[in-house]
């Protein structure tokens, strides 16, 4: 029993190393002002379904750092992160919704459903867009 728990902990820890390394690379790019490279790293992590990085990608879309400023894409990524329980994303999504038109919200929902099916549902089978 103890061996199984230790083995499981090692497997889980080793799976997290690439994520930490990718984030460290993204952070280094951000600190140097290379937001395009930082965005690419964070987007890759977001595409793996990590809500904290989806939240960061949303912020970059909102602020136009590394990508063209796009409130619809920002809302889309906030929505994906919020749908997985990220509290900051829940707040940011709600704030941003006040500034979006009905058409923009419809577009964001369509994108969130598409991206959710690609990036969230495969690792969270019972996931649904809320």
N, C-alpha and C positions, 0 to 999 in steps of 0.2 A: 504494500500500500504506500509506504513512504517512498520507495523507489519510483513508483508510478507518478506520485506528486512531484518529486524532484525532476524526473524526466519531462513531465508536462511543463514545469516552470522553465526548464532550459529551452525547450522547443518554442514556447511563447516568447521568451526573452530574445532568442536568436531571430525570430520573425520580426521583432520590433527594431533591430539594429539598422536595417536598410531605411526604415522610415525616419529614424533619428538622423541618420547620415544625410538623407535627402533634405530634411528640414534644416540641418546645419549648413548645407550648401546654399539653400534658399536664403537663409538668414545672412550668410556671408555676402551674397549678391545684393541683398537689400542694404546692408551696411555700406557697401561700396557704391551704392546708387545705381547698380545695374538691375533695374526693376524688370526688364524684359526677361532676363535669365531667372530671376527670382520667381516671376510669374510661371515660367515653364516648369520649374521644380514644384511649386505649390499646386499647379494645375494637375501634374501627374499624381501627387498625393490625393488631391480632391477626387480625381478619377478612380482612385482605389476605394473611395467611399468614406474617407475620414472627415467627419463634420467640422472639426476645428480648422482644418486646412480649407475646406469649402467656404468657411466663414472668412478666411483670409483672402481667398480668391474673390469673394464678393466685395470685400473692402477695396481691393485693387481695381475692380471694375468701377466701383462707385467713385473712387478718387482719380481714375485714369493713370494709375501707376503700372507701367509695363504693358498696358493695353489701352485702347481708346476708352475714354469714360463712357459708360453705358449703364444707365440705371436699370434697364430691363434685365441685363445679364447679372447685375449686382443683386437684384431682387430674386432672380432665379437661383443663384448660388446660396443666398441667405435662406431661401425656402427649403432647399435640399438639406442644409445644415440644421435649420429649425425643425424640420420634420423628423430629425434624429435626436431631438431634445436639446440642442445647443441653445442655452439661455440667451447668450449675447445675440445670436442670430435671430431668435424669436423677437427680441426688442428691435433690432435693426430692421428686420423685415416689416414690422408694424409701422415704424417711423417712416420708412421709405414708401410704403403704400399710400401714405397721405399725399405724396407728390406725384404719383403715377396716374395716368388716365386709365379709363376702363379698358381701352384697346391695349395699352401697355401691360396691364394686369393679365389680360387674356393671353397675350404673347408669352409672358413670364410663366404662366401656368403650363402652357403647352411645352415650353422648353424644360421646365422642371419635371414634368411627367416623362418626357423623352430622356433626359439625363438621369433621372431617378431609375428608370428601367435599365439603363446602361451601367450606371456606376454605383447604385445603392442596392437595388433589389437582388443582384447576384450574391451579395454578402449578407443581406438582411432579408431573407425570404418573405417575412411577414410585413415588410415595409409598405407603407402607403403614404401618399402625399397628403398632408393635413393642412 
